[in-house]
Amino acid sequence: MSGGDWRAAPPASEVALARLRDQAPVRLPRSYFDQLAASNGGEGDLGLEPGWIVFWPAEEVLESNVAYSLAELLPGFFGFGSSGGGALLAFDVRVQEPYPIVMVPFIPLEAQKAVQIAGSFDELRDFIGRVFRETA
């Protein structure tokens, strides 16, 4: 993998991070909050499938989970971004920490369509800003 494009956003405020930490239905990984503290949102290359990542800003994470009806349509998952196209990126909180990172097509938004792309958020972070290369 080689370096790729990363379009950082300004850091999240302490208020936004605290609100997300306090109101999230599950305990989210520290590395996730570290990411938002460095780049509140942002998008760029991802060195694994789906190849591109768009983080929802801390102020929008809870609202986006509600807007997509994730608690009803995808119980056991907590969304934090997308592929910039047709896939949700989420924590699979049906298991104990560290939560695997999955992508789920927005249509249909069904748990059986979830595909694990990283074993944890720490693992996912290692691929941010890197170019995805398929191996044949």
C-alpha positions as CSV (number, residue, x, y, z in Angstrom):
1,M,0.0,0.0,0.0
2,S,1.2,3.5,-0.7
3,G,0.2,6.9,0.6
4,G,-3.0,8.3,-0.6
5,D,-5.3,11.3,-0.1
6,W,-6.7,12.4,3.2
7,R,-8.8,15.5,3.5
8,A,-8.7,16.3,7.2
9,A,-11.3,18.5,8.9
10,P,-10.7,20.7,11.9
11,P,-10.6,18.9,15.3
12,A,-13.8,18.2,17.2
13,S,-14.5,20.4,20.1
14,E,-14.3,18.9,23.6
15,V,-18.0,19.7,24.0
16,A,-18.9,17.7,20.9
17,L,-16.7,14.8,22.0
18,A,-18.2,14.8,25.5
19,R,-21.7,14.8,24.2
20,L,-21.1,11.9,21.9
21,R,-19.3,10.0,24.6
22,D,-22.1,10.6,27.1
23,Q,-25.0,9.9,24.7
24,A,-23.8,7.0,22.6
25,P,-25.7,3.8,23.3
26,V,-22.4,1.9,23.8
27,R,-18.9,2.7,25.0
28,L,-17.0,3.7,21.9
29,P,-13.2,3.1,21.5
30,R,-10.8,5.8,22.7
31,S,-9.0,5.6,19.3
32,Y,-12.3,6.7,17.7
33,F,-12.4,9.8,19.9
34,D,-8.7,10.4,19.1
35,Q,-9.6,10.3,15.4
36,L,-12.4,12.9,15.9
37,A,-10.1,15.0,18.1
38,A,-7.6,15.1,15.2
39,S,-10.1,15.4,12.3
40,N,-13.8,15.9,13.1
41,G,-15.1,14.3,9.9
42,G,-12.8,14.2,7.0
43,E,-12.5,11.8,4.1
44,G,-10.0,10.1,2.0
45,D,-8.4,6.9,0.7
46,L,-8.8,3.8,2.8
47,G,-6.2,1.1,2.2
48,L,-8.9,-1.7,2.4
49,E,-12.3,-2.3,1.1
50,P,-14.4,-0.1,0.4
51,G,-11.3,2.1,-0.6
52,W,-12.7,5.4,0.6
53,I,-13.9,6.6,4.0
54,V,-16.1,9.6,5.1
55,F,-16.3,10.2,8.8
56,W,-19.4,11.8,10.2
57,P,-18.5,14.8,12.4
58,A,-19.0,14.2,16.1
59,E,-21.9,16.6,16.1
60,E,-23.7,14.5,13.5
61,V,-23.0,10.9,14.6
62,L,-26.0,10.5,16.9
63,E,-28.3,12.3,14.6
64,S,-27.2,10.2,11.6
65,N,-27.8,7.0,13.5
66,V,-31.3,8.2,14.2
67,A,-31.8,9.5,10.6
68,Y,-30.9,6.1,9.1
69,S,-33.0,4.3,11.7
70,L,-30.1,2.1,12.7
71,A,-31.5,1.1,16.0
72,E,-34.6,-0.3,14.3
73,L,-33.2,-1.5,10.9
74,L,-29.7,-2.5,12.1
75,P,-29.8,-3.3,15.8
76,G,-26.4,-4.1,17.2
77,F,-24.5,-1.7,15.0
78,F,-23.5,1.9,15.5
79,G,-22.7,4.0,12.4
80,F,-19.8,6.5,12.2
81,G,-19.5,7.2,8.5
82,S,-19.8,5.9,5.0
83,S,-17.9,4.8,2.0
84,G,-18.9,8.1,0.3
85,G,-21.3,6.1,-1.7
86,G,-23.5,3.2,-1.0
87,A,-22.1,1.7,2.2
88,L,-22.5,2.5,5.9
89,L,-19.4,2.1,8.0
90,A,-20.2,1.0,11.6
91,F,-19.1,-0.6,14.8
92,D,-20.5,-4.1,15.2
93,V,-21.5,-3.9,18.9
94,R,-23.1,-7.3,19.0
95,V,-19.8,-8.6,20.3
96,Q,-17.5,-7.5,23.1
97,E,-14.8,-4.9,22.6
98,P,-12.8,-4.4,20.5
99,Y,-15.8,-3.9,18.1
100,P,-15.2,-5.1,14.5
101,I,-15.7,-2.5,11.8
102,V,-18.2,-3.4,9.1
103,M,-19.6,-2.0,6.0
104,V,-23.2,-2.5,5.2
105,P,-25.0,-1.5,2.0
106,F,-27.4,1.3,2.6
107,I,-29.9,-0.6,0.4
108,P,-30.9,-3.0,1.8
109,L,-29.8,-2.0,5.3
110,E,-29.7,-5.5,6.7
111,A,-27.4,-7.2,9.3
112,Q,-26.8,-10.2,7.1
113,K,-25.3,-7.9,4.4
114,A,-22.6,-6.7,6.9
115,V,-19.0,-7.4,5.9
116,Q,-16.2,-7.1,8.4
117,I,-13.4,-4.8,7.0
118,A,-11.3,-4.4,10.1
119,G,-11.0,-6.3,13.5
120,S,-11.1,-3.0,15.4
121,F,-11.1,0.8,15.0
122,D,-7.3,0.7,15.8
123,E,-6.8,-1.6,12.9
124,L,-9.0,0.6,10.6
125,R,-7.0,3.7,11.6
126,D,-3.8,2.1,10.2
127,F,-5.4,2.2,6.7
128,I,-6.7,5.8,6.7
129,G,-5.0,7.8,4.0
130,R,-3.6,4.8,2.2
131,V,-4.5,3.5,-1.3
132,F,-6.4,0.3,-1.5
133,R,-4.9,-2.3,-3.9
134,E,-6.7,-5.5,-4.6
135,T,-4.6,-8.6,-4.7
136,A,-5.5,-11.2,-7.2
